[in-house]
Amino acid sequence: MPGTVQSIERAAAILRVVAGSGGTLGVTDIAAAVGLAKTTAHSLLRTLLHVGFVEQDPATGRYALGPGLLRLGSSLDVNELRARSSNWADALAARSGHAVRLAILTGTDAVVVHHVFRPDDSAQVLEVGTALPARSTALGRVLLAYAPRHPADLAEVRTQGWAAERGEHERGLGGIAAPVRDAGGLVVAALGVSGPLTSLFDGRGTPRSLLLAMVVDAAHAVSRELGHGGG
């Protein structure tokens, strides 16, 4: 069945181009890069979008790799993700004074796969395996923002590169989180801190600048550990 093989080859070529572009190309550029008619490229991209292998920015029409690729099990497993992020998560907890969590998206939940206690002597409960509602948590909002067909109201998360949670999940508590990317630029996890609202945000509800920088820098560092050159 040569037609089926040809379609797979074309789809693979598109994925390679999208991966190398870092989300900067639209359908016309992608079609030109792989030597296909625009209508053919668009049809293939629609299929790849449907299965979650690519995602499209609704504002610009540009394509990036989608988290559905993670389900193939060929790029990164949870154990490796945890191992690669451990040192940076520990350092973030020590520097910030807050608990640190790493989460992945599973359905509509952000599932905690790594948890570092805040560096004090208070009683704390390990949250590894806990499923948090994605819509009402900073970790989940980051993951949803980079998911295929992401909610339009989370476009700002993609623009600013981080998400905040101000008591929506648990009264008086909040969080700040940033995306973690793999070697191909795919957002595979979210890394963030959690704690009292008064310690994370100022009186206007704006994340404290030093703390926000720590979170973003730590997420970039984990991304580099995974081979993502863009940080």
N, C-alpha and C positions, 0 to 999 in steps of 0.2 A: 504494500500500500504506500507508494511513493508520496502521495499527497499528505498523508498523516505524518510521515517522517519529515517532509519539507516544512510542515507547519510547526513541528517541534523545534526544528533547527532555527526557523525564523523567530520563534518565541524566545529561544535561548539567546539568540543574537541581540534581541531587544533588551533582555534582562541584563546582558553584559554592558550594553550601552548605558542603560539607566543606572546601573551600579557605578559605572565610571564617571557619570555626570554629576553625581551628588545632588540630584534633584533640580538641575538647572535647565532641562530640555523639555520642550513641548512635543506634540505629535509630529509636527512638520520636521523639526530637527532630528527626531528619532528615526523617522522614515528615511530621511536623507542619509543618516549615518549607517543604516543597515541595507540601503539600496532597495527599498520597497516603495510601492505606491502609497500615498498618504492614506487612502481608504483601507488598504490591506493592513498597514501598521496600526491604524485606528481600531480595526476589528480585533486584531491580536491584543492590543492594549486593553480593550474592553473586557476581553476574556481574562487576562492577567489581573485586571482590577477586580473582577468578580470573585476570583479565587483567593484574592488577598496577596498575590505575589508582587503587585505594584500598588501604589496609592497615588492619587492626584490631588494637587492643591486646587481647591475650588476657586480661589482668587486669581491664580496665574495660569492654571491649566497645565502646569508642569508635573512631571512624573518622578517618583522616587520609589525605591524598593519598599515593599510592604511586609508587615510582620508575619504574613502567612508563610513566608519562606522559612521562618523559624520552625514551623511544624514539620518540615521535612526531616528534622533531626540531624542535619548534616553540618550545621555551622557551630552550634554552641549548646551545651546542655547546662542544666541548672547547677550541677556540681562544679563545672568549670567556671561558670559565671560567679558563683559564690567564692571560689578560690581566688579568682583574678581580682575581685573587688575587696577582699577581706582587709588587706593592709590599709587601703585608702578609706574604707569605712571606719576602721579603728581610729585612724588619724583624725578623721572628721569629728568623731565623737569626742576625742580628747581636746581638740581645738575649740569646738563649739560649746561643749558642755551639755549637749543634748543627745537624746537617743537617735540612732541612725538606723534606717530600714532600707532594704533593697527589695523591690517588688517586680513581678512580671504580670502581664495581663492574661487572665483566664476567664473567658466569657465576659461578664460584666463586672468582674471582681479584680482587684489588685491583690495578688497573693504574695505575702511576705516570704522571701526565700533566704534572707539574711537579716539579722537583727543584732545591733551592738547597743548594750545598755548605756544609759547616760552615766558619766563618770562620777557618781556620788554613792553614798552608802544607803540610799533609800531602797525599799523593797520594790522589785520589778519582776515582771512576768515575761518570759521569752515568747515572742510573737511569731516565730517561724512557723509557716503553715497557715497563719491567720488570713482569712479572705476579707478584704476591706471593700466596701462599695466604691466602685471606681469614680462615680460621678461626684461624690461628696468628699473625696480625699485628694490631697496634692499629688500623691504617688499615682493614683488612678487617673487623674486629669491629664497628667503628662502622658501616660500610656494611651489613653483614649484620643488625645490630640494627634498622635502619630499613627493611629490605627487607620485601616482602609475606611473610607467614607466616614471620616471623623466628624463629630458634631460641630456644626458651624460656630456655635458659641465658644468653642475652644480654639478657634483660629489664633487668638491672642497668645495662647500658650506657645504655639509654634513660632510666632513672631518674636516673642521675648526670650524663649528658650528655658522657661521655668514655669511652675505652677504653685499656687498658694492655696491653703485651706485655713479658713478662719472660723472654726467652731461649727462647721456644717455637720461633721461626723460626730464629734463629741464636744459638748458645751465647755467653753473655756480653754479648749486645746486646739492647736493648729499644726500646720506643717508647711514646709517649703521643699520642693523636689525639682530635679532636673533630669533630662533624658540621658541614658547610657546607650551608646551605639557600638555595633560590632564592626568588623573590618570592612564590610560592604556599605556601612552607613545606616544600616537598619537599626531602629530603636528597639532594643531587646529587653530593656529594663528601665526602672526609674529609681534614683537614689535620692534620699531626702532625710531631713531632720524633723523631729516632732517635739512639741513641748507646749508650755503655757503661752497663750496669745500675747501676753504682755512682754514676754522675753523674745518672741519671734518678730513682732511687729511694733511699729511706733504708734503714736496716738491717732494717726490718720489711717492706720491699717496697712501701711507700706512695710514690706519686709526690711528689716534692719540691714543696711548695705553690706556690712562686713560679713554677717552671717550668710546672706544671699551669695556673696562672692565665694565663700567657703564651699557652699553646696555645689554651685556651678563648677568650680575648679575641681572638686572631688569627682564629680560625674565625668568631666572631661578626662581626668586622669585614669579613671576606670576604662573609659572608651579607648584611650591609648593603649592600655594593657590588653585590650581585645583586638588591637591592630588598626583602630580607626585613626588615620593620620590627620583628620580634620579637627580632632579634639572634642 
